[in-house]
Amino acid sequence: MSGRAWLPTRADLDAATAATAAAIADPAASLADVERAAELEEAALTAYLQRPGADAELEAEAELEAGL
């Protein structure tokens, strides 16, 4: 099979981050639920960083948030 592997978009990464935050905020969530959400977020970030320009996009956003 040829072609590129699917890489998550920024929206996918943001959704994974939101899922982790929701798991942390949920008093009914177990430690395993939180860990699983965090692992999925980490996998999404790792894959996202394989996208061309992803590093620069995240860096630019961090600078905007920091007011630089």
GIFEN-V806913 format. One record per backbone hydrogen bond with DSSP energy under -0.5 kcal/mol. NH is the residue of the N-H (numbers start at 1). CO is the residue of the C=O. Records with the same first field share a line. If there is no record, write none. Layout:
NH = CO + CO
This chain:
13 = 9
14 = 10
15 = 11
16 = 12
17 = 13
18 = 14
19 = 15
20 = 16
21 = 17
22 = 18
23 = 19
24 = 20
25 = 21
26 = 22
27 = 25
29 = 26
34 = 30
35 = 31
36 = 32
37 = 33
38 = 34
39 = 35
40 = 36
41 = 37
42 = 38
43 = 39
44 = 40
45 = 41
46 = 42
47 = 43
48 = 44
49 = 45
50 = 47
51 = 48
54 = 51
57 = 53
58 = 54
59 = 55
60 = 56
61 = 57
62 = 58
63 = 59
64 = 60
65 = 61
66 = 62
67 = 63 + 64
68 = 63
